[in-house]
Amino acid sequence: MRIVLAPDSFKASLSAEAAAQAMADGLRAVWPQAELRLHPMADGGEGTLAAIAAARPEAQWRSTTVSNLDGRPCQARWLQLPDGVAVLESAQMLGLPLSQGCPVEQRSSLGLGQQLLAVLAEGCTRILIGLGGTGSNDGGAGLLQALGARLLDAQGQLLPATPQGLARLARLDLDGLDTRLAGVQLLALADVASPLSGPHGATAVFGPQKGVSAAAVAAIDASLAHLGELGDASTGRAERWRAGSGAAGGLGWALRVLGAQLEPGAEQIADLQGLDDSLRGADYLISGEGRSDLQTPLGKLPWRMAARAARQGVPAVLMSGAIAAEARAQLATRFCCCLSLVQVEDEDEIEAAKREAAGRLRALAQAWATQQASGATR
């Protein structure tokens, strides 16, 4: 018996590693001799580094002093893999919880550019950058500035790389970008389909959850649109309208300006972990997330993991914190079994499930394994 465990994190309750371990503990209570392969997953946001490190023992942890969202110094970790591969996680220095009350208009993605400079100095030739969970909404202006770009006002004066500074942007000078960028392969990991600006763009869709007030959305969106126009004119490529350019407050667009490719984060991380090798000949895949709903079949992590399993003829099981009733029929087209930590999405019950997530997930996995072992059908 071989079972592959590849869950996402359960937001506000369990890391992906903790979720995979809880599942494993429940399964071992029934099948102590089973071969369990743990692949805690991520999609490019918070937990990306941990997910890769958990499955790649040869990875070396590194750390760099950079600026966080409001300019204060912080230590941001990254991973160095063999063969010149580096993995960065933007949430390390730009994560929304690190904003410390700093208004979104004054936040910058400068720290990610500083970390990228440090990685370039190490001679890494393939750099993966996880995007997600960030509190910045500067169109990646800070990232570009750290790497040598200049943001100028109508008088030719340098501007701060913040939404507040972009309001006065007249010229974007990319001539000073670090020349080492031409010799590296940049991959941005994101599952967001938004363009840089517009009604479906970074600010309109994700700005409010970062603290952009309803009254400020239009102005900040216009600033990002202008930044995109200037950058696209300079590179001769229309990147601002492409799906994914609005990822992480516009970091997707800025990285494309630097020549990066945007890839689905979960797919790249699965490749780095060697998930397909574990699935070959497996009896089941188990994945899960904090809440599965109608967004899950649009490409969220469990759906992608189940698709990989299906390509190898391995049945997939979903174990999530909660499962929306209206999504169950569609989820059943990809998962042979869909299980939830809560039966009714009552506020008190959900809060209890978050507090007891590890124990409930362990019990859920044990109950499922018991039914399988007894030959029960669903």
Residue pairs with C-beta under 8 A, 6 or more apart in sequence:
1 31
1 33
1 34
1 35
1 283
2 34
2 35
2 36
2 37
2 278
2 281
2 282
2 283
3 27
3 34
3 35
3 36
3 37
3 282
3 283
3 284
3 285
3 286
4 37
4 39
4 275
4 278
4 279
4 282
4 284
4 285
4 286
4 309
4 314
5 20
5 23
5 24
5 36
5 37
5 38
5 39
5 40
5 285
5 286
5 287
6 20
6 39
6 40
6 41
6 270
6 275
6 285
6 286
6 287
6 305
7 16
7 19
7 20
7 23
7 40
7 41
7 286
7 287
7 288
7 289
7 302
7 319
8 16
8 19
8 41
8 42
8 43
8 266
8 287
8 288
8 289
8 290
8 300
8 301
8 302
9 15
9 16
9 19
9 42
9 46
9 47
9 289
9 290
10 19
10 288
10 289
10 290
10 320
10 321
10 354
10 357
10 361
11 289
11 290
11 291
12 290
12 354
13 290
13 321
13 353
13 354
13 355
13 357
14 22
14 357
14 358
14 361
15 40
15 47
15 50
16 40
16 41
16 42
16 47
16 50
16 51
17 38
17 40
17 50
17 51
17 54
18 358
19 40
19 288
19 357
19 361
20 38
20 39
20 40
21 38
22 357
22 358
22 359
22 361
22 362
22 365
23 286
23 288
23 319
23 361
23 362
23 365
24 36
24 38
24 365
25 362
25 365
26 361
26 362
26 363
26 364
26 365
26 366
26 367
26 368
26 369
27 34
27 36
27 365
27 366
27 369
28 34
28 36
29 366
29 369
30 366
30 369
30 370
30 373
31 369
31 373
37 278
37 282
38 54
38 55
39 51
39 54
39 55
39 270
39 273
39 275
39 278
40 47
40 50
40 51
40 54
40 55
41 51
41 266
41 269
41 270
41 273
41 287
41 301
41 305
42 48
42 50
42 51
42 52
42 130
42 265
42 266
42 269
42 301
43 132
43 189
43 190
43 191
43 264
43 265
43 266
43 269
43 300
43 301
44 89
44 130
44 131
44 132
44 188
44 189
44 190
44 191
44 265
44 266
44 268
44 269
45 89
45 91
45 130
45 131
45 132
45 133
45 265
46 89
46 91
46 95
46 132
46 133
48 87
48 89
48 91
48 130
48 132
48 189
48 265
48 269
49 77
49 78
49 79
49 87
49 89
49 92
49 130
51 269
51 273
52 59
52 79
52 81
52 87
52 269
52 272
52 273
53 59
53 61
53 79
55 272
55 273
55 274
56 79
56 81
56 272
56 273
58 81
58 82
59 79
59 80
59 81
59 87
60 79
60 80
60 81
61 77
61 78
61 79
62 77
62 78
62 79
62 80
62 122
63 75
63 76
63 77
63 78
64 75
64 76
64 78
64 114
64 115
64 118
64 119
65 73
65 74
65 75
65 76
66 73
66 74
66 76
66 93
66 110
66 111
66 112
66 114
66 115
66 118
67 73
67 74
67 93
67 108
67 110
67 111
67 114
68 74
68 93
68 94
68 98
68 100
68 111
69 93
69 94
69 98
69 99
69 100
69 102
69 107
69 108
69 111
69 135
69 136
70 99
70 100
70 102
70 106
70 107
71 108
71 110
72 100
74 93
74 98
74 111
76 92
76 93
76 111
76 115
77 89
77 92
78 86
78 87
78 88
78 89
78 92
78 115
78 119
79 86
79 87
80 86
80 122
80 124
81 87
81 272
83 126
84 123
84 124
84 125
84 126
85 124
85 125
85 126
85 127
85 128
86 119
86 122
86 124
86 126
86 127
86 128
87 127
87 128
87 129
87 130
87 272
88 112
88 115
88 116
88 119
88 127
88 128
88 129
88 130
89 129
89 130
90 109
90 112
90 129
90 130
90 131
90 132
90 133
90 134
90 248
90 251
91 130
91 132
91 133
91 134
92 115
93 111
93 112
93 115
94 109
94 111
94 112
94 134
94 135
94 136
94 248
95 133
95 134
95 135
96 133
96 134
96 135
96 209
96 210
97 135
98 135
99 107
99 135
99 211
103 211
104 135
104 137
104 163
104 207
104 210
104 211
104 212
104 220
105 162
105 163
105 164
105 216
105 220
106 162
106 163
106 164
107 135
107 136
107 137
107 138
107 162
107 163
108 136
108 138
108 141
108 142
108 145
108 160
108 161
108 162
109 134
109 136
109 138
109 140
109 141
109 142
109 143
109 161
109 248
109 249
109 251
109 254
110 142
110 143
110 145
110 146
110 161
111 142
111 146
112 129
112 142
112 143
112 146
112 251
113 142
113 143
113 144
113 145
113 146
113 147
114 146
116 127
116 129
116 143
116 146
116 147
117 146
117 147
117 178
119 127
120 178
120 180
120 181
120 184
124 184
125 183
125 184
125 185
126 184
126 185
126 187
127 184
127 185
127 186
127 187
128 187
128 189
128 268
128 272
129 186
129 187
129 188
129 189
129 255
129 260
130 189
130 190
130 265
131 188
131 189
131 190
131 192
131 247
131 248
131 251
131 252
131 255
131 265
132 189
132 190
132 191
132 192
132 247
132 248
132 265
134 210
134 248
134 249
134 251
135 210
135 211
135 249
136 142
136 210
136 248
136 249
136 251
137 163
137 202
137 203
137 206
137 207
137 210
137 212
137 220
137 224
137 249
137 250
138 161
138 162
138 163
138 166
138 249
138 250
139 166
139 196
139 202
139 223
139 224
139 227
139 228
139 249
139 250
139 253
139 254
140 248
140 249
140 250
140 251
140 252
140 253
140 254
140 255
140 257
141 149
141 151
141 161
141 162
141 165
141 166
141 227
141 250
141 254
142 161
142 162
143 251
143 254
143 255
144 151
144 161
144 172
144 174
144 177
144 231
144 254
144 257
144 258
145 151
145 161
147 177
147 178
147 181
147 258
148 176
148 177
148 178
149 172
149 173
149 174
149 176
149 177
150 158
150 171
150 172
150 173
150 176
151 158
151 159
151 160
151 161
151 165
151 166
151 169
151 171
151 172
152 158
152 159
152 169
152 170
152 171
152 172
152 173
153 159
153 168
153 169
153 170
153 171
154 168
154 170
156 171
159 165
159 166
159 168
159 169
163 220
163 223
163 224
166 220
166 223
166 224
166 226
166 227
167 219
167 223
169 223
169 226
169 227
169 230
171 230
172 227
172 230
172 231
172 234
174 231
174 234
174 235
174 257
177 258
181 258
181 259
182 259
185 261
186 255
186 258
186 259
186 260
186 261
187 260
187 261
187 262
187 263
187 268
188 244
188 247
188 251
188 252
188 255
188 256
188 260
188 261
188 262
188 263
189 262
189 263
189 264
189 265
189 268
189 269
190 244
190 247
190 248
190 252
190 262
190 263
190 264
190 265
191 264
191 265
191 266
191 299
191 300
191 301
192 206
192 244
192 246
192 247
192 248
192 252
193 243
193 244
194 200
194 201
194 202
194 205
194 206
194 243
194 244
194 245
194 246
194 247
195 201
195 202
195 240
195 241
195 242
195 243
195 245
195 246
196 202
196 224
196 225
196 227
196 228
196 239
196 240
196 241
196 245
196 246
196 250
196 252
196 253
197 203
197 221
197 222
197 224
197 225
197 228
197 240
197 246
198 204
198 221
198 225
198 241
200 246
201 221
201 224
201 225
201 246
202 224
202 245
202 246
202 247
202 248
202 249
202 250
203 212
203 217
203 220
203 221
203 224
203 249
204 217
204 221
205 246
206 246
206 249
207 216
207 217
207 220
207 221
207 249
208 214
208 217
210 249
212 220
224 250
225 240
227 250
228 239
228 240
228 245
228 250
228 253
229 240
231 239
231 240
231 253
231 254
231 257
232 238
232 239
232 240
235 257
237 256
239 245
239 253
239 256
239 257
240 253
242 253
242 256
242 262
244 252
244 262
245 252
245 253
245 256
245 262
246 252
246 253
247 262
252 262
255 262
256 262
264 299
264 304
266 301
266 304
266 305
267 304
270 276
270 304
270 305
270 308
275 305
275 308
276 308
276 312
279 285
279 308
279 309
279 312
279 314
280 312
282 309
282 312
282 314
283 314
283 315
284 314
284 315
284 316
284 317
285 305
285 306
285 308
285 309
285 314
285 315
285 316
285 317
286 316
286 317
286 318
286 319
286 365
287 301
287 302
287 305
287 306
287 316
287 317
287 318
287 319
288 302
288 318
288 319
288 320
288 321
288 361
289 296
289 300
289 301
289 302
289 320
289 321
290 320
290 321
290 322
291 320
291 321
291 322
291 323
291 324
292 300
292 302
292 318
292 320
292 322
292 323
292 324
292 327
292 331
292 338
293 323
293 324
293 326
293 327
294 324
294 326
294 327
294 330
296 302
296 303
296 327
296 331
297 303
297 327
297 330
297 331
297 334
302 318
302 320
302 335
303 334
305 316
306 316
306 318
306 334
306 335
307 334
309 315
309 316
310 316
310 334
315 336
316 334
316 335
316 336
317 335
317 336
317 337
317 338
317 339
317 368
318 331
318 335
318 337
318 338
318 339
319 339
319 340
319 341
319 361
319 364
319 365
319 368
320 338
320 339
320 340
320 341
321 340
321 341
321 342
321 350
321 353
321 354
321 357
322 340
322 341
322 342
322 345
322 350
322 353
323 331
323 338
323 339
323 340
324 345
328 338
331 338
332 338
336 378
337 368
337 378
339 364
339 368
341 353
341 357
341 360
341 361
341 364
342 349
342 350
342 353
343 349
353 360
371 378
